[in-house]
Amino acid sequence: MSATAPTILVVEDDTVVRMLIVDVLEELAFKVLEADSGKAALALIEDSAQTIDLLMTDVGLPGMDGRELATQARVLRPTLPILFASGYAESIEVPERMSVIGKPFSIEQLRDKVLSMLTA
C-alpha cells in the first residue's frame, strides 16, 4: 500500500451489512466512505474533490440499483473500478473493470478481491 490508503466507497442499504463491510475494510487499513443509497453515493462521486479509488455497491438497492449507479458513476469517473456485492453473484454479467463478490463473503475474500482490483 502507498502512503495514502486507497479510498473505497461502500454503497449498501442494509445498515448492519454496511457497518460490517466498513469495519472490515477499515481494519484492512482502507479509507472508507459510506452511502445507504445510489443517490447518496452519486453525490459523493459527483464531488470532484473527493478521492474514490474503488466503488463497492450492493446490486439490489432501492430506487437506483447498483447497475444504474455503476453506469452513472462511469460517466463521471470513466476509470473507476467497481465491485458489485450480490447474493446472486454467479448470475451477474459485468462490464470491463467491474467485478462481483458473492454474499456472504469472508474477510479474506473481500480483502483479496479489493486488492486485486486496486492493483489491476
LINTA-V620401 format. One record per run of one state. SS is the DSSP state (H for helix, E for strand, - for the rest). FROM is the first residue (numbers start at 1). TO is the last residue. If there is no record, write none. Layout:
BEGIN
SS&FROM&TO / SS&FROM&TO
END
This chain:
BEGIN
-&1&6 / E&7&11 / -&12&14 / H&15&27 / -&28&30 / E&31&35 / -&36&37 / H&38&46 / -&47&53 / E&54&58 / -&59&65 / H&66&76 / -&77&80 / E&81&86 / -&87&88 / H&89&91 / -&92&97 / E&98&102 / -&103&106 / H&107&119 / -&120&120
END
